């Protein structure tokens, strides 16, 4: 039985709210996300949410059965709501079946940010999906 974790940020946490987040497809044995049409649509939805200031995504990498993101959230939009709404949108538009909830880790320093960004960026290379991480077509970096 999996434990349920509360994703509410304690009131004593400073407003800098950068998180490493992972969301997973329900079926972890199937390529759910890395298809040209679905992948492009997911990356477009990340960009659109940046533009609407629902979140600020600095880096996102789609893997076949999960998605890694490095995100900041504005104070007025709770992380859990922003992610739930996004997953609901993708479920409706692409029929994606998600695992319940998500994994998050608050990045507390530039060093942690750098470590997680490197981990996320090279994940496709480490998994043997591409020879060089920069050639992975399902990566989104702020400003690109």
Buried (B, 14 or more C-beta within 10 A) or exposed (E): EEEEEEBEBEEEEEEEBBBBBBBBBEEEEEEBBBBEEBBEBBBEBBBEBBEEEBBBBBBBBBBBBBBBBBBBBEEEBBBBEBBBEBBEBBEEEBEBEBBEBBBBEEBEEEEBBEEBBEBBBBBBBEEEBBEEBEEBEBBBBEEE
